[in-house]
Amino acid sequence: MINQKQTRQLISRQQQSKQAIFKAIADPTRRTIIGMLAEQSLSVNEIAQNFDMSRPAIAKHLVVLKDGNIITVEKQGRERINSLCPQSLKSVADWVSQYNRFWDEKLNNLKSAIEEDT
């Protein structure tokens, strides 16, 4: 049986994981990289070619994505191949869906109010 301390630790780890994911997607460069990796796995150099920044700067962005468990990195010879782990973004989708329901309700109420006036 799990005690209160273990429960708090588990919740803390889950919150830290979510924070890492949201930190990773907060930056527009990292969101662009996520989009690129959604299409195919790429090396650091292949990713860097698409940006006006240094390879080390791109590597730092990739570390943040890896820390958020959004990507995995596999060493292939001298290259490191970055691949997207889309299942890690589920927590973001779940969080956003709360607000989708909110806006759906607001828009439905607006539609009803407009239809009553006409």
N, C-alpha and C positions, 0 to 999 in steps of 0.2 A: 504494500500500500504506500502511496506517495504522501509524504508529510508536507506541512505548510511551507517549509524552507525549500524543498524540492519543487513545489508548485510555483513559488515566487521565482526561483531560478529559471524554470522552464518558461514562464511568462516573460521574464527579462530577456532570455535568449530569443524568443519569438519577436519581441519588440525591437531588439537590436537588429535582427534579420530584416524586419520591415523597414527600419530606418535606413539600413544599408541599401536596400532596393530603391527607396524613394530618393536617397542621396544620388544614387547612380543615374536615375532618370531625370534628375533636376537640371542637368546641363544639356543644352541643345546639341553640342558636339557628341556627347554620349548617346543621345537619342538618335542622331544620324547614324552613328556606328551600329546601334542596335538594328536600325532599318537595313543597313548594309548586310549585317550578319544574318538577318532574317531570310535573305536571298541565297547566301552561300557563306561557307566558312572561308576566312581570309587570314593571311599573315599580317603582321604589324606593318610591313612595308606596303602591302597592297592597300591597307586601310589608309596609311599615311599619304599615299599618292593622291587621295581625294580631298586633302585639306591643305590649307596654307599655314601649316605649323610643323614643327620639327617632329621627327620620329620619337624622341624621348617624351615629348608632350603627349603624343598619341599613346605611348606606352603607359603613361600615368593615368590617362583616361581608361585604358584597358584594365589597369589594376583596380580602379574603383568599380568597374563592371564585374570583375572577377570577385571582388570582396562582397558584392551584392548577389553573388551566385547567378548573375544574369548570363555570364559566358563561362565556358570552359576553355582551357588552354592545353593543347596537346603538342608536345615537342615532336617534330618530324625532321630528323637530321639537324641542320643548323637553324631551322625556322621554328617558330611557335605559331601554330594554327589556332585561331580563335573561332569558336562556334557558339551560337546562341542557344540558351536553355530557356525556351519560351515558357515552360511551366513555372519558372520562378516569377514571372510577371503576373501570375494569376492573382496574387494578393493585391496588386494594383488594380486589376480589372474588377475584383470584388469590391474594393473601396470605391471606385468610380461608379459602379452599378448602383450603389446606395443613392447617389446623386442623380442618376438616370431616372430612378423611380420618383424622386422628388420632383424633377422637372417634368416628367410625364404627367404627374398628378396636377401640377400647376398649369400646364398647357391644356390639359383636358378641362380643367375648371374654366380657363379663359375661353376655350372653344364653346363650352356650354353657355357661358355668360353672353357671348357674342350671338349665338344662335337664339337665345331668349329675346334679345333686343331686336332681332330682325323678323 
